[in-house]
């Protein structure tokens, strides 16, 4: 059984005041699902739906305007799928969402219910779902995708949405690969499927749906000349349909009989992955692997006239190119609230001006699409940085938790993928005095970042790093083979230790380092230049120490393991203020700790998806937020507020960045 209704989304009662979801995860050579038609329930709102990782994201592009019944904020991240999601479509009524994943699972769930309950769940296909469409009555769903391996399993099916009963036998495509499906949104019912390998469009009537044989080229099956037909779409009135594909042509069909009206060839210089109708049915936009999107006016008779070109890839790169950057391949497009939107292979979405104007007036929507592995906060600049498992670094505004942009790799970003580390990032830390951000990753390198710019010349580490911590100017890197110190780009030799270091923290004067190990102990080291001398041990945990955090006045040290959060008074001989078995309600590894501004509280978060806030004044009470991030929380930091409020920002494996205001809950619980 999959995730239940209680955690298929962020619980509505949680005090999240801002949420930034992941951006789409593109796949090279495949269309990216992007749905800008939110249905009658959401009429007038600029809502777009897409897939990312195992999530389905629905977001309002009008900043600050909540989704309404679906969510208190402008974002909904649905996390009910067990496998990577690949397609999503809102129903014409706006009340339901159909989403599919890489294993062929179709889930139909309520959009207008705060818990987003599942209405129907089945494995409609045996492999990835490539496209989904609803009929105009919101009663039937068509699914197109692929079948795994040999066999006679279907690659395109049509179902009743509530019972899963088949509503016809759709014609299957060569090798069991269907790229796109589209319902005619008016009576009489028609359904078109497009092939990935056979360059065909199959036209069906029903229900029950059955293929209409081609007679004299009507309906048209082979309008495209080669390769895949990546996308086929009806307009909102059902009078016309369009298709695009590998042959770089745009085909326009009559809607009722699917007769080819016109074929415009060579409109792009590379494969066209997607086509979308405007809300008024007077124009279509296309997205291509050549890094551009184009707008075409379409008359009622099917005549096509090019209106202009957008260059989102060139805009993101900041210069013209002779060879298209791979990250700039435009894989999806849609009209959202009347405004054109496209998405590239690098996941960044571009809000385009209504009239094509090359590279001007383009707004980039950015973020992560891979799991966020950690965060580092620059309190002086009121910014924070995040790094993900694909090696991408992002810069954020601390007070609003909104993205400023991705950091460009120091050796250049000609491929437009923004990959800094050659492997997963395993830790980030901020040196407060030198204002240097250190990031370490599985490429066994340490990059330094100043003022939002990654510096040239990464440091090569002696072993794979697992964590990094920094003081004023000194950084300590925990690796699988020992410790390494960094100061002003000077790297120490690997310092061997008789245990595996999991976590560390450094005092502001850079003279003391605390290291948590798999031997269940906290080791205290004195620093002399770039060497360490062990001066003491705190033995108070029953499990390996996973996280360490000093209070702002450095009089107390908080530590955590796989269950407990402990606090030690450093001014009283490392005496335990909170010992093991007291704050012990986490069910899995505690990955991050943060002290409140006045050091009166600690927030902890872990791999059990939970966030706890603990108070020294009321040690037996706690504020608990469960299901905060699917897969676990990897970063947490209190905001430096001056109005007495208690806000903190969290990041997680689900690639989401949330801003919380726990002031009311803390006042109630710790009163």
VEXDREN-2710 file (C-alpha; in Angstrom, 1 decimal):
% VEXDREN-2710
k/r/px/py/pz
1/UNK/0.0/0.0/0.0
2/UNK/1.1/3.5/-0.8
3/UNK/1.3/6.6/1.4
4/UNK/-2.0/7.2/3.2
5/UNK/-4.2/10.3/3.0
6/UNK/-2.8/11.9/6.1
7/UNK/0.6/12.5/4.6
8/UNK/-0.1/12.6/0.8
9/UNK/0.5/16.4/1.3
10/UNK/1.6/18.8/3.9
11/UNK/-1.1/18.7/6.7
12/UNK/-3.3/21.8/6.4
13/UNK/-3.0/22.7/10.1
14/UNK/0.8/23.2/9.8
15/UNK/1.8/26.9/10.0
16/UNK/3.7/27.1/6.7
17/UNK/3.5/30.7/5.4
18/UNK/5.6/30.2/2.3
19/UNK/6.6/27.2/0.3
20/UNK/8.8/26.8/-2.8
21/UNK/8.3/23.5/-4.6
22/UNK/10.8/21.6/-6.8
23/UNK/11.0/22.5/-10.5
24/UNK/10.2/19.9/-13.2
25/UNK/12.7/17.1/-13.6
26/UNK/13.3/16.8/-17.3
27/UNK/14.3/13.7/-19.2
28/UNK/16.4/14.1/-22.4
29/UNK/14.4/13.2/-25.5
30/UNK/11.0/13.2/-23.7
31/UNK/8.3/15.8/-23.4
32/UNK/7.9/17.3/-19.9
33/UNK/4.3/17.3/-18.6
34/UNK/3.1/20.9/-18.1
35/UNK/-0.6/21.5/-17.6
36/UNK/-1.9/25.1/-17.6
37/UNK/-5.6/24.5/-17.8
38/UNK/-6.8/24.5/-14.1
39/UNK/-10.5/23.8/-14.8
40/UNK/-13.7/25.6/-13.9
41/UNK/-13.2/25.5/-10.1
42/UNK/-10.0/27.5/-10.5
43/UNK/-11.1/29.8/-13.3
44/UNK/-9.2/33.1/-13.5
45/UNK/-6.2/31.8/-11.6
46/UNK/-2.7/31.3/-13.2
47/UNK/-2.3/27.7/-12.0
48/UNK/0.2/25.2/-13.5
49/UNK/0.6/21.5/-12.7
50/UNK/3.8/19.5/-13.4
51/UNK/5.7/16.5/-12.1
52/UNK/9.0/16.5/-10.2
53/UNK/10.7/13.4/-8.6
54/UNK/8.0/11.4/-6.8
55/UNK/5.9/14.6/-6.4
56/UNK/3.1/16.3/-8.3
57/UNK/3.3/20.1/-8.0
58/UNK/0.5/22.5/-8.5
59/UNK/1.4/26.1/-8.1
60/UNK/-0.1/29.5/-8.6
61/UNK/2.2/31.8/-10.6
62/UNK/0.5/34.8/-9.1
63/UNK/2.8/35.3/-6.1
64/UNK/1.1/35.4/-2.8
65/UNK/-2.3/34.3/-4.0
66/UNK/-3.3/31.0/-2.3
67/UNK/-4.6/28.1/-4.3
68/UNK/-7.9/28.3/-2.4
69/UNK/-9.6/25.1/-1.2
70/UNK/-6.5/23.1/-2.1
71/UNK/-3.9/24.9/0.0
72/UNK/-3.4/28.0/2.3
73/UNK/-0.3/29.0/0.3
74/UNK/0.3/29.3/-3.4
75/UNK/1.7/25.8/-3.7
76/UNK/0.5/22.2/-3.4
77/UNK/3.0/19.4/-3.4
78/UNK/1.2/16.0/-3.7
79/UNK/3.4/13.2/-2.6
80/UNK/1.2/10.1/-2.9
81/UNK/3.2/8.3/-5.6
82/UNK/5.7/5.6/-4.7
83/UNK/7.6/5.9/-7.9
84/UNK/8.9/8.8/-10.1
85/UNK/5.9/10.8/-11.5
86/UNK/5.8/11.4/-15.2
87/UNK/2.5/12.9/-16.2
88/UNK/-0.3/15.0/-14.7
89/UNK/-3.6/16.5/-15.8
90/UNK/-6.3/18.5/-14.0
91/UNK/-9.9/17.7/-14.8
92/UNK/-12.0/20.2/-16.7
93/UNK/-14.1/20.6/-13.6
94/UNK/-11.0/21.5/-11.6
95/UNK/-12.0/19.2/-8.8
96/UNK/-9.8/16.2/-9.5
97/UNK/-6.2/15.5/-10.7
98/UNK/-5.0/12.5/-12.6
99/UNK/-1.3/11.7/-12.3
100/UNK/0.8/8.8/-13.6
101/UNK/4.3/7.5/-12.7
102/UNK/7.2/5.5/-14.2
103/UNK/5.7/2.1/-13.2
104/UNK/2.4/2.8/-15.0
105/UNK/0.4/3.6/-11.9
106/UNK/-2.6/6.0/-12.4
107/UNK/-3.8/7.9/-9.3
108/UNK/-6.9/10.1/-9.4
109/UNK/-7.2/12.3/-6.4
110/UNK/-9.3/15.2/-5.1
111/UNK/-7.8/18.6/-5.7
112/UNK/-10.5/20.6/-3.7
113/UNK/-10.1/18.6/-0.5
114/UNK/-7.5/19.6/2.1
115/UNK/-6.3/16.0/2.5
116/UNK/-6.4/15.3/-1.3
117/UNK/-8.0/11.9/-0.9
118/UNK/-7.4/9.2/-3.5
119/UNK/-10.5/8.4/-5.6
120/UNK/-8.9/5.8/-7.9
121/UNK/-5.6/4.0/-7.9
122/UNK/-4.4/1.3/-10.3
123/UNK/-1.6/0.2/-12.6
124/UNK/-3.1/1.2/-15.9
125/UNK/0.0/0.4/-17.9
126/UNK/3.1/-1.8/-17.3
127/UNK/5.6/1.0/-17.7
128/UNK/5.9/4.8/-17.8
129/UNK/2.8/6.9/-18.3
130/UNK/3.7/9.6/-20.9
131/UNK/0.4/11.5/-21.2
132/UNK/-3.0/11.8/-19.6
133/UNK/-6.2/13.6/-20.8
134/UNK/-9.7/14.0/-19.5
135/UNK/-12.9/14.1/-21.6
136/UNK/-14.9/17.4/-21.3
137/UNK/-17.4/15.8/-18.9
138/UNK/-14.6/14.9/-16.4
139/UNK/-15.9/11.3/-16.5
140/UNK/-13.3/9.5/-18.6
141/UNK/-9.5/9.4/-18.6
142/UNK/-7.2/8.4/-21.5
143/UNK/-3.7/7.3/-20.7
144/UNK/-0.8/6.9/-23.1
145/UNK/2.6/5.5/-22.3
146/UNK/4.8/2.5/-22.7
147/UNK/4.8/-1.2/-22.0
148/UNK/7.8/-3.0/-20.5
149/UNK/9.6/-5.4/-22.7
150/UNK/7.8/-7.9/-24.8
151/UNK/4.2/-9.0/-24.5
152/UNK/0.8/-7.7/-25.5
153/UNK/0.1/-5.2/-22.7
154/UNK/-1.6/-2.0/-23.8
155/UNK/0.3/1.3/-24.3
156/UNK/-2.9/3.4/-24.5
157/UNK/-6.1/2.9/-22.5
158/UNK/-9.3/4.8/-21.8
159/UNK/-11.1/4.3/-18.5
160/UNK/-14.1/5.5/-16.5
161/UNK/-12.3/7.7/-13.9
162/UNK/-14.3/6.5/-10.8
163/UNK/-14.5/2.7/-11.5
164/UNK/-11.6/2.0/-13.8
165/UNK/-13.9/0.2/-16.2
166/UNK/-12.5/0.2/-19.8
167/UNK/-14.4/2.4/-22.3
168/UNK/-13.1/0.8/-25.4
169/UNK/-10.2/-0.9/-27.1
170/UNK/-7.7/1.7/-28.3
171/UNK/-5.4/0.9/-31.2
172/UNK/-1.8/0.2/-30.0
173/UNK/1.4/1.7/-31.4
174/UNK/4.6/0.0/-32.6
175/UNK/6.8/-1.5/-29.9
176/UNK/4.1/-0.5/-27.3
177/UNK/5.2/3.2/-27.2
178/UNK/2.6/5.9/-27.1
179/UNK/3.8/9.5/-26.7
180/UNK/0.6/11.6/-26.4
181/UNK/-3.2/11.4/-26.1
182/UNK/-6.0/14.0/-26.5
183/UNK/-9.7/14.0/-26.2
184/UNK/-11.9/16.1/-28.4
185/UNK/-13.6/18.4/-25.8
186/UNK/-17.1/18.4/-27.4
187/UNK/-19.6/15.9/-28.7
188/UNK/-19.3/13.7/-30.6
189/UNK/-16.5/12.1/-28.6
190/UNK/-13.2/11.5/-30.4
191/UNK/-9.8/10.5/-29.1
192/UNK/-6.4/10.7/-30.7
193/UNK/-3.2/8.9/-29.7
194/UNK/0.3/9.6/-31.1
195/UNK/3.1/7.0/-31.5
196/UNK/6.6/7.2/-30.4
197/UNK/8.1/4.8/-32.9
198/UNK/5.6/4.4/-35.7
199/UNK/5.1/8.1/-36.6
200/UNK/1.3/7.5/-36.5
201/UNK/-1.7/9.3/-35.1
202/UNK/-4.6/6.9/-34.3
203/UNK/-8.1/8.4/-34.4
204/UNK/-10.9/6.8/-32.3
205/UNK/-14.6/7.4/-31.9
206/UNK/-16.9/6.3/-29.1
207/UNK/-17.6/5.5/-26.3
208/UNK/-16.8/2.6/-26.4
209/UNK/-13.8/3.9/-28.3
210/UNK/-12.6/2.1/-31.4
211/UNK/-10.2/3.1/-34.1
212/UNK/-11.6/4.7/-37.2
213/UNK/-10.0/3.2/-40.3
214/UNK/-8.3/5.6/-42.6
215/UNK/-10.1/6.0/-46.0
216/UNK/-8.4/8.2/-48.6
217/UNK/-6.2/9.8/-45.9
218/UNK/-9.2/10.6/-43.6
219/UNK/-8.6/10.4/-40.7
220/UNK/-4.9/11.3/-41.2
221/UNK/-2.6/8.8/-39.7
222/UNK/0.8/9.5/-41.3
223/UNK/1.0/13.3/-41.6
224/UNK/4.4/13.3/-40.0
225/UNK/7.3/11.9/-42.1
226/UNK/9.7/10.4/-39.5
227/UNK/10.4/9.7/-35.9
228/UNK/8.1/10.3/-33.0
229/UNK/4.9/12.3/-32.8
230/UNK/5.6/13.8/-29.4
231/UNK/2.5/15.8/-28.8
232/UNK/-1.1/16.1/-30.1
233/UNK/-3.6/18.6/-28.8
234/UNK/-7.2/19.6/-29.5
235/UNK/-8.3/23.2/-29.0
236/UNK/-10.9/24.0/-26.4
237/UNK/-13.8/24.0/-28.8
238/UNK/-12.8/20.8/-30.5
239/UNK/-12.8/22.3/-34.1
240/UNK/-9.1/21.9/-34.7
241/UNK/-6.2/19.7/-33.5
242/UNK/-2.4/20.1/-33.9
243/UNK/0.5/17.7/-33.6
244/UNK/4.3/18.1/-33.6
245/UNK/7.3/15.7/-33.6
246/UNK/10.7/14.7/-34.7
247/UNK/10.3/15.9/-38.3
248/UNK/10.2/19.5/-37.0
249/UNK/6.8/20.1/-38.6
250/UNK/3.5/21.4/-37.3
251/UNK/0.3/19.6/-38.6
252/UNK/-3.2/21.1/-38.3
253/UNK/-6.2/18.8/-38.5
254/UNK/-10.0/19.3/-38.7
255/UNK/-11.3/18.2/-35.3
256/UNK/-14.4/16.1/-36.1
257/UNK/-12.9/13.7/-38.8
258/UNK/-9.2/14.4/-38.2
259/UNK/-8.5/15.4/-41.8
260/UNK/-5.1/17.0/-42.4
261/UNK/-5.6/20.7/-43.3
262/UNK/-2.1/22.0/-43.4
263/UNK/1.5/20.9/-42.7
264/UNK/4.1/23.5/-42.0
265/UNK/7.6/22.0/-42.3
266/UNK/10.9/23.1/-40.8
267/UNK/9.5/25.5/-38.2
268/UNK/12.4/24.6/-35.8
269/UNK/15.9/23.4/-36.3
270/UNK/15.5/20.5/-33.9
271/UNK/12.9/18.1/-32.6
272/UNK/9.6/19.8/-31.4
273/UNK/8.6/18.2/-28.1
274/UNK/5.4/20.1/-27.2
275/UNK/2.6/22.2/-28.6
276/UNK/-0.1/24.1/-26.7
277/UNK/-3.2/26.1/-27.6
278/UNK/-3.9/29.6/-26.2
279/UNK/-7.0/30.1/-24.2
280/UNK/-8.8/31.8/-27.1
281/UNK/-7.9/29.1/-29.6
282/UNK/-6.4/31.7/-31.9
283/UNK/-2.7/30.6/-31.6
284/UNK/-0.4/27.8/-30.6
285/UNK/3.1/27.8/-29.1
286/UNK/5.7/25.2/-29.7
287/UNK/8.8/24.1/-27.6
288/UNK/11.8/22.6/-29.3
289/UNK/15.2/21.1/-28.6
290/UNK/16.8/24.0/-30.5
291/UNK/16.3/26.1/-27.3
292/UNK/13.5/28.3/-28.7
293/UNK/9.7/28.5/-28.4
294/UNK/7.6/29.9/-31.3
295/UNK/4.1/31.4/-31.5
296/UNK/1.8/30.7/-34.5
297/UNK/-1.6/32.3/-35.3
298/UNK/-4.1/29.6/-36.4
299/UNK/-7.3/30.7/-38.3
300/UNK/-10.6/28.9/-38.0
301/UNK/-9.8/27.3/-41.4
302/UNK/-6.5/26.0/-40.2
303/UNK/-4.2/28.5/-41.8
304/UNK/-0.9/29.0/-39.9
305/UNK/1.1/32.2/-39.7
306/UNK/4.3/32.5/-37.6
307/UNK/4.1/35.4/-35.1
308/UNK/7.6/35.3/-33.6
309/UNK/10.2/33.5/-31.5
310/UNK/11.2/33.4/-27.8
311/UNK/14.8/32.4/-26.9
312/UNK/14.7/31.1/-23.3
313/UNK/18.0/29.2/-23.6
314/UNK/19.9/32.2/-24.9
315/UNK/18.4/34.3/-22.1
316/UNK/19.5/31.9/-19.4
317/UNK/23.0/31.5/-20.9
318/UNK/23.4/35.3/-21.3
319/UNK/24.9/35.1/-24.8
320/UNK/24.2/33.6/-28.2
321/UNK/25.4/30.1/-29.1
322/UNK/26.3/28.1/-32.1
323/UNK/25.5/24.8/-30.4
324/UNK/22.4/24.5/-28.3
325/UNK/23.3/24.0/-24.5
326/UNK/21.8/20.7/-23.4
327/UNK/20.1/22.3/-20.4
328/UNK/18.4/24.8/-22.8
329/UNK/16.4/22.1/-24.7
330/UNK/12.8/23.2/-24.3
331/UNK/10.8/20.1/-23.5
332/UNK/7.4/21.5/-22.4
333/UNK/5.2/24.5/-22.9
334/UNK/1.7/25.8/-21.9
335/UNK/-0.4/28.9/-21.6
336/UNK/-0.9/29.7/-17.9
337/UNK/-3.5/32.3/-17.2
338/UNK/-3.0/33.5/-20.8
339/UNK/0.8/33.8/-20.4
340/UNK/3.2/31.5/-22.2
341/UNK/5.4/29.2/-20.0
342/UNK/8.1/26.9/-21.1
343/UNK/10.5/24.5/-19.3
344/UNK/13.9/23.2/-20.2
345/UNK/15.9/20.1/-19.5
346/UNK/17.6/22.0/-16.6
347/UNK/14.2/22.2/-14.9
348/UNK/14.1/26.0/-15.0
349/UNK/10.7/27.4/-16.1
350/UNK/10.5/30.6/-18.2
351/UNK/7.5/32.9/-18.0
352/UNK/7.5/34.4/-21.5
353/UNK/6.0/37.8/-22.6
354/UNK/2.7/37.5/-24.5
355/UNK/4.3/38.7/-27.7
356/UNK/7.5/36.9/-28.8
357/UNK/10.5/39.2/-28.2
358/UNK/13.6/37.1/-28.4
359/UNK/15.3/37.2/-25.0
360/UNK/13.6/40.3/-23.5
361/UNK/11.1/40.3/-20.6
362/UNK/11.6/36.7/-19.7
363/UNK/11.2/35.7/-16.0
364/UNK/13.0/32.5/-14.8
365/UNK/11.4/30.3/-12.1
366/UNK/14.1/28.3/-10.5
367/UNK/14.8/25.9/-7.6
368/UNK/15.9/22.3/-7.2
369/UNK/14.6/19.1/-8.8
370/UNK/16.9/16.7/-6.9
371/UNK/16.9/16.0/-3.1
372/UNK/18.3/18.9/-1.1
373/UNK/21.2/17.5/0.9
374/UNK/21.8/20.5/3.2
375/UNK/21.8/24.2/3.8
376/UNK/24.1/27.0/5.0
377/UNK/22.9/30.4/6.4
378/UNK/24.7/33.7/5.9
379/UNK/22.9/35.8/8.6
380/UNK/24.9/39.0/7.9
381/UNK/23.6/39.0/4.3
382/UNK/20.2/37.5/5.2
383/UNK/20.7/34.7/2.6
384/UNK/21.0/31.0/2.7
385/UNK/22.4/28.4/0.3
386/UNK/21.2/24.9/-0.5
387/UNK/22.9/22.0/-2.4
388/UNK/21.3/19.0/-3.9
389/UNK/22.2/15.4/-4.9
390/UNK/22.8/16.4/-8.5
391/UNK/25.5/18.8/-7.5
392/UNK/23.5/22.1/-8.0
393/UNK/23.8/25.0/-5.6
394/UNK/21.1/27.6/-5.1
395/UNK/21.0/31.0/-3.4
396/UNK/17.9/32.1/-1.4
397/UNK/16.6/35.1/0.5
398/UNK/16.5/34.1/4.1
399/UNK/13.6/36.3/5.3
400/UNK/11.2/35.3/2.5
401/UNK/12.6/31.8/1.6
402/UNK/12.3/32.7/-2.1
403/UNK/15.0/31.7/-4.6
404/UNK/17.4/34.3/-5.9
405/UNK/19.0/31.9/-8.4
406/UNK/21.3/29.0/-9.1
407/UNK/25.0/29.5/-8.7
408/UNK/27.0/29.0/-11.9
409/UNK/29.9/26.6/-11.9
410/UNK/33.3/28.3/-11.8
411/UNK/34.5/26.6/-15.0
412/UNK/31.6/27.9/-17.0
413/UNK/28.0/27.0/-17.6
414/UNK/28.0/26.4/-21.3
415/UNK/25.7/23.3/-21.0
416/UNK/23.2/25.3/-18.9
417/UNK/22.8/22.5/-16.3
418/UNK/24.3/24.5/-13.4
419/UNK/26.1/21.5/-12.0
420/UNK/29.0/22.6/-9.7
421/UNK/29.8/19.3/-8.0
422/UNK/30.5/16.2/-10.0
423/UNK/28.5/14.2/-7.5
424/UNK/26.0/14.5/-4.8
425/UNK/26.6/17.4/-2.3
426/UNK/26.9/16.0/1.2
427/UNK/27.3/19.2/3.3
428/UNK/27.4/23.0/3.3
429/UNK/28.7/25.4/6.0
430/UNK/29.1/29.2/6.3
431/UNK/32.2/30.9/7.8
432/UNK/30.9/34.0/9.4
433/UNK/33.9/36.3/9.4
434/UNK/35.4/35.5/6.0
435/UNK/31.8/35.2/4.6
436/UNK/32.8/32.1/2.7
437/UNK/30.4/29.2/2.0
438/UNK/32.1/25.8/1.9
439/UNK/30.4/22.9/0.0
440/UNK/31.6/19.4/-0.1
441/UNK/30.4/16.5/-2.3
442/UNK/30.9/13.0/-3.5
443/UNK/33.3/14.2/-6.2
444/UNK/35.7/14.5/-3.2
445/UNK/36.0/18.3/-3.7
446/UNK/35.4/21.3/-1.6
447/UNK/34.2/24.4/-3.4
448/UNK/34.3/27.9/-1.8
449/UNK/31.6/30.5/-2.6
450/UNK/31.8/34.3/-1.8
451/UNK/29.1/36.9/-2.5
452/UNK/27.1/34.3/-4.5
453/UNK/30.0/33.4/-6.8
454/UNK/31.6/30.0/-6.7
455/UNK/35.4/30.5/-6.8
456/UNK/37.7/28.8/-9.3
457/UNK/40.0/26.1/-8.0
458/UNK/38.2/23.6/-5.8
459/UNK/40.1/21.8/-3.0
460/UNK/40.7/18.1/-3.6
461/UNK/40.0/16.1/-0.5
462/UNK/41.8/13.0/0.6
463/UNK/38.6/11.0/1.0
464/UNK/34.8/11.1/0.5
465/UNK/33.3/13.8/2.7
466/UNK/30.2/13.3/4.9
467/UNK/29.8/16.7/6.6
468/UNK/31.3/20.1/6.9
469/UNK/31.2/22.8/9.7
470/UNK/32.7/26.3/9.9
471/UNK/33.5/28.9/12.5
472/UNK/34.7/32.4/11.7
473/UNK/37.4/31.5/9.2
474/UNK/38.1/27.8/9.8
475/UNK/36.2/24.9/8.3
476/UNK/36.3/21.3/9.4
477/UNK/35.5/18.6/6.9
478/UNK/34.4/15.1/8.1
479/UNK/35.4/12.3/5.7
480/UNK/35.2/8.6/5.8
481/UNK/38.9/8.4/6.6
482/UNK/39.3/11.2/9.1
483/UNK/39.2/15.1/9.4
484/UNK/40.6/17.9/7.2
485/UNK/40.8/21.6/8.1
486/UNK/40.5/24.5/5.7
487/UNK/41.5/28.1/6.2
488/UNK/41.9/30.7/3.4
489/UNK/42.0/27.9/0.8
490/UNK/44.8/26.2/2.8
491/UNK/43.9/22.5/3.2
492/UNK/45.5/20.4/6.0
493/UNK/46.6/16.8/5.5
494/UNK/44.1/14.1/6.4
495/UNK/44.0/13.8/10.2
496/UNK/43.4/10.2/11.2
497/UNK/41.0/9.5/14.1
498/UNK/40.0/6.2/15.7
499/UNK/36.4/6.6/14.8
500/UNK/34.2/7.7/11.9
501/UNK/33.2/11.3/12.1
502/UNK/29.5/12.1/11.4
503/UNK/29.1/15.7/12.4
504/UNK/31.1/18.6/13.7
505/UNK/30.9/22.2/14.9
506/UNK/33.4/25.0/15.4
507/UNK/33.5/27.8/18.0
508/UNK/33.5/31.4/16.8
509/UNK/37.2/31.9/17.8
510/UNK/38.1/28.9/15.7
511/UNK/40.1/27.4/18.6
512/UNK/37.8/24.5/19.5
513/UNK/36.2/21.8/17.4
514/UNK/33.5/19.4/18.5
515/UNK/33.2/16.1/16.5
516/UNK/30.4/13.5/16.8
517/UNK/31.4/10.0/16.0
518/UNK/30.0/6.5/15.4
519/UNK/31.5/5.5/18.7
520/UNK/28.5/7.3/20.4
521/UNK/30.8/10.1/21.8
522/UNK/31.5/13.8/21.2
523/UNK/35.2/14.4/20.9
524/UNK/36.6/17.9/21.8
525/UNK/39.7/19.1/19.9
526/UNK/41.9/22.1/20.3
527/UNK/43.0/23.8/17.1
528/UNK/46.6/25.0/16.5
529/UNK/47.0/26.4/13.0
530/UNK/45.8/23.4/10.8
531/UNK/46.4/20.6/13.4
532/UNK/44.1/19.1/16.1
533/UNK/44.8/18.0/19.6
534/UNK/42.1/16.1/21.5
535/UNK/41.3/17.7/24.9
536/UNK/38.2/15.9/26.1
537/UNK/35.3/13.6/25.4
538/UNK/31.5/13.8/26.2
539/UNK/30.1/10.3/26.6
540/UNK/26.4/10.7/26.8
541/UNK/24.8/9.0/23.8
542/UNK/23.6/5.4/23.2
543/UNK/23.7/5.7/19.4
544/UNK/26.1/7.3/16.9
545/UNK/26.1/11.1/17.1
546/UNK/24.5/12.6/14.0
547/UNK/24.4/16.4/14.5
548/UNK/26.0/19.1/16.7
549/UNK/25.1/22.7/17.2
550/UNK/26.5/25.4/19.5
551/UNK/24.2/28.0/21.1
552/UNK/24.6/31.6/20.1
553/UNK/26.5/32.5/23.3
554/UNK/28.5/29.2/23.0
555/UNK/27.7/28.3/26.6
556/UNK/25.7/25.2/25.6
557/UNK/26.1/22.4/23.0
558/UNK/23.2/20.5/21.5
559/UNK/23.7/17.1/20.0
560/UNK/21.5/14.4/18.5
561/UNK/21.7/10.7/17.6
562/UNK/19.1/8.3/16.0
563/UNK/16.5/9.2/18.7
564/UNK/17.7/11.5/21.4
565/UNK/18.4/15.3/21.5
566/UNK/20.8/16.1/24.3
567/UNK/22.1/19.5/25.6
568/UNK/25.3/20.1/27.6
569/UNK/26.4/23.1/29.6
570/UNK/30.0/23.8/28.5
571/UNK/30.5/26.3/31.3
572/UNK/29.8/23.7/33.9
573/UNK/32.2/21.0/32.8
574/UNK/30.0/19.7/30.0
575/UNK/27.2/18.8/32.4
576/UNK/24.1/17.4/30.7
577/UNK/21.2/19.8/31.0
578/UNK/19.1/17.4/28.9
579/UNK/20.3/13.9/29.0
580/UNK/19.4/10.8/27.0
581/UNK/15.9/9.5/27.3
582/UNK/14.4/13.0/27.8
583/UNK/13.9/14.6/24.4
584/UNK/13.6/11.2/22.7
585/UNK/10.6/11.3/20.4
586/UNK/12.2/11.2/17.0
587/UNK/11.7/7.8/15.3
588/UNK/14.7/8.0/13.0
589/UNK/18.0/9.8/12.7
590/UNK/18.0/13.4/13.8
591/UNK/19.7/15.3/10.9
592/UNK/19.6/19.0/11.9
593/UNK/19.4/21.2/15.0
594/UNK/18.9/25.0/15.4
595/UNK/18.8/27.3/18.4
596/UNK/16.2/30.0/18.7
597/UNK/17.4/33.7/18.7
598/UNK/17.5/33.9/22.6
599/UNK/18.8/30.3/23.1
600/UNK/15.6/29.4/25.0
601/UNK/14.5/26.8/22.5
602/UNK/15.9/24.2/20.1
603/UNK/14.3/22.9/16.9
604/UNK/15.2/19.5/15.7
605/UNK/14.3/17.6/12.5
606/UNK/15.1/14.3/11.1
607/UNK/14.7/11.4/8.7
608/UNK/11.3/10.6/10.2
609/UNK/9.8/13.7/8.4
610/UNK/9.2/15.3/11.7
611/UNK/10.1/18.7/13.3
612/UNK/10.1/19.2/17.0
613/UNK/10.5/22.4/19.0
614/UNK/11.8/22.0/22.5
615/UNK/11.9/24.6/25.4
616/UNK/14.2/24.8/28.4
617/UNK/11.4/26.5/30.4
618/UNK/9.0/23.6/29.8
619/UNK/11.2/20.6/29.3
620/UNK/8.4/18.0/29.3
621/UNK/6.5/19.7/26.5
622/UNK/7.1/19.9/22.8
623/UNK/5.7/21.3/19.6
624/UNK/5.5/18.6/16.9
625/UNK/5.0/19.0/13.2
626/UNK/4.8/15.6/11.5
627/UNK/5.0/14.8/7.7
628/UNK/6.9/18.1/7.2
629/UNK/9.1/16.8/4.3
630/UNK/8.6/13.5/2.5
631/UNK/11.8/11.5/2.8
632/UNK/13.2/13.5/5.7
633/UNK/14.3/17.0/6.7
634/UNK/17.9/17.9/5.8
635/UNK/18.2/21.5/6.9
636/UNK/16.6/23.8/9.5
637/UNK/17.4/27.3/10.7
638/UNK/15.6/29.9/12.8
639/UNK/15.2/33.3/11.2
640/UNK/16.8/36.3/13.0
641/UNK/13.5/38.1/13.8
642/UNK/13.3/41.1/16.0
643/UNK/9.6/41.3/16.6
644/UNK/9.5/38.3/19.0
645/UNK/8.1/35.9/16.4
646/UNK/9.5/32.4/16.0
647/UNK/10.0/31.6/12.3
648/UNK/12.3/29.0/10.8
649/UNK/13.1/27.7/7.3
650/UNK/13.4/24.0/6.4
651/UNK/14.6/22.0/3.4
652/UNK/14.2/18.3/2.7
653/UNK/14.7/15.3/0.5
654/UNK/11.4/16.2/-1.4
655/UNK/13.3/19.3/-2.8
656/UNK/10.8/21.6/-1.1
657/UNK/11.8/24.8/0.9
658/UNK/9.3/25.8/3.6
659/UNK/9.0/28.9/5.7
660/UNK/7.2/28.3/9.1
661/UNK/5.8/30.7/11.6
662/UNK/5.5/28.7/14.8
663/UNK/4.8/31.7/17.1
664/UNK/1.2/30.8/18.0
665/UNK/1.9/27.1/18.5
666/UNK/5.0/27.9/20.7
667/UNK/3.0/30.4/22.8
668/UNK/0.2/28.0/23.3
669/UNK/2.3/24.9/24.1
670/UNK/5.0/26.6/26.3
671/UNK/2.7/29.1/28.1
END
